[in-house]
């Protein structure tokens, strides 16, 4: 078996795994989004913690679709020895890699700017939609319960909100350490429960090595995929001749 044939075989097998993984993720995302009740029923005793998985159904669909597309491009391009498909595969992986690097740089260099953008989205949602929009309420309740935090910054995100007005000045129970109901603004101030954004940042810092390792691993795989696809692309002319 020559070097070209071996690389081609590895390219096909690798992208076949990507395709199958994407197909599985896509199917699971569709199932969770369309029929979340049966998915939670299958979880059995873990169904009480499973509601947060229902919220990421569309995210799974998007990631699964991208993986299926990449798998098809890489697998078909290598198997049919198509320069067009291989170049398309290389371009898509390169775009994803550049986007990931750019997102990482922005996250590191402009963390305060990113916090401002997130706050501009989160604060109005807490002020106007929390308690009235089931989706927004479910996402924030799950986040605050799991992370033991309150709002985006702190309890002040709920002061003057629609939820507070409709509940006689009461804030969400997560904003008080004792989880009492009603949770008044005075009690929330004494409790000083940390905001969810700071809590997430601290969790990321604590697990920075794991996050960095995963990011580096994904980056290495993407670079390897680009090198292999370009190797096949450049050697197709020699093979044909």
N, C-alpha and C positions, 0 to 999 in steps of 0.2 A: 504494500500500500504506500503510494507516494505521499509527499507532504501535503500537496494540494487536496488530494482525496481525503486525507485524515482531517484536515482543517474544515473541509466541506461537511464531512460527517458530523464533526463536533458542533458546527454551526447549526446543522439541521436538528440535532438532538437537543441542543441548548434552547433553541427557539421553539421547539415542540413543547418543552417543559414550560416555557413562558406562556405559550398559547393555552395549554391545559390549565395552568394556574390562573390566567386571566379569565378563561371560560368558567372556572369554578367560582371565582370572585364575582363575575358578572351574574351568574345564576343565583348565587346567594344574595347579592344585592337586590335583584329583582324580586326574589322570594320575600325578603325582609320588607321591601317597600310595598309590595302588593298584598301580602298575607302575613303581616307581622304577628297576628294572634297565634297562628299555628306554629310559627317559629319559636315564640315564647313558650308555648305549650310543650314543645319538644325539649326545651331547656329544663323543664321540670322544676326541681328545687332552686334552680338558679334564675327562674323567671323574674323574680323581684329585682334582680340586678340587670336583667336583660333588656329593659326598656331603653337603656342608653344605646344599645346596638341598633335598635330600630331607627334611631336618628341618623345613622351613618349609611343607610341603605343606598341613597343616591350617590354618596361618595364612593362606595364599593362598585357601583355600576360604572362610574366614570373611570376609575382606575382599572377595572376589569376590561372595559372597552379598549383603553389604550394598550394594555398588555396583549389583548387578542390581536389588535392591529399590528403591533410590533412582532409578535410571534409569527403571524401570517407572512409579513414582509420578509423577515429573516429566513424563515423556513423555505418559502417558495423561491425566494431569490437565490438561496444556496442550492436547492435541489434542481431548479430549472436553469441555473447558471445565468440568471438574468442580471445584466449590469444595471438596468433601470430600477429593478426592485432592490438590489443591493445598495445602490446610491440613495434611494428613498429611505431605506432602513437606516443607513448611516446618518442621513440628514435629520431624521426624526429623533434618533438617540442623541445627536449633537445638540439639537434644540432643547431637549429635556435636560441634558447635562449643563448647558449654559444657563438655563432658567434656574436650576438647582443651585449652581454656584452664585448666581446673582442674588437669589433669595437669601442664601447664607451670608453673603457680604452685607446686604441691606440689614439683615437681622442683627449682625454684629456691630456694624458701624452706625446704624440709624435706629437703634432700639427705642430711643425716646420718640422718634418720629413715628415708628410703627405703633407705639403705645398710644400716641395721639390719634392715629387713624382708627385703631380698635376702639378707643374711648368714644370717638365721634359716632361710631356705629352702635356700641353697646349701651351708652347712657340713654339715648332717645328710646331704644327698645325697652329698657327697664322702666323708663318714665311713662311711656304710653302703652306698650303692648303687654307687659308682664301682668298676668292676672286676667287679661281679656283674650289674648291670642294663645290658644292651646299649645301650639308648637313652641313658641317662645317661652311660655311658662314651663313646659315640660323640660326643655333643654336647660334652662337656668336652675330649676329645682333639682334636676339630676346633678348638675355641676356643683351647686352649693352643698348638696347633701354628701356627695362623694368626697369633695375636697375640704369640706367643713369651712367654707368661706362665705362671704356675704357681698353680693353685687360685684361690680367690676373694680371699683376703687375701695369702697366700704359701704356702710349702711346709708350714707348720704345720697347714694344713687337712687334710693327709694323715697327719700324725703320729698314731698310734694307730688309724688307719682299718682297715677290713676289708681293703683292698687291700694295705696295708703288712704286715699280719699274714700274709696268704696268700702274699706274695712275699718272705718272709724279711727284712723291714725295708727293702725297696727302695721308693722313691717313683717316680712317673712320670718318664720321661726328660726331659720338658720342664722339670722343676724344677732341672736342672743345665745350666749354660751349654754344656757339651760334649755334651749329650744322651747321656751314657754310660749303660750298663746293666750292673750295677745302679747306681741313683742313691741313695746313702745320705743320711741326714738331715744328716750332717756336711758332705758335699759340697754338698748343697742350701743349707745355711746359708752356706757360703763363696761359692757362686754368687750368692746374694741375688737370684734372679729375681723380678721384680715380679709382684704379684697381678693377675689379669685385671680386677678391678673398677677399680683405679687406672689400668690401661692404657686401658680403655674411656673413663674420664673424661678422660684426657689427650688421647685421639684426638678426643673430642667438643669439647674446648676448642680444639684445633688447627683443627677444621673448623666452629667455631661460626657463622661467617658463612654457610657453605653451609647448615647445618642451620636457622639462623634465616631465611634466604631462602626455603627450601622451606616451612617452617612458615608464614611470612607469606603466601606465594603461595597455599597451601591455604586459609588463613583468608580471604583476599580472595575467592577463588572461592566459598567457602561463604557469605560475606556477600552477594555478588552473586546467588547462587542464591536466597537468602532474599528479597532485595529484589524480584527478578523475579517469584518465585512469589506474593509478597504483592501486587505490582502487578496481576498477572492476577486474583488473588482479589478485590481491591477493585473492579476495573473490570468484572467479569462482570455485575453488576447493571445498570450503565449500558448495557452492550452488549445485554443481554436486553431492556431497556426501549426 
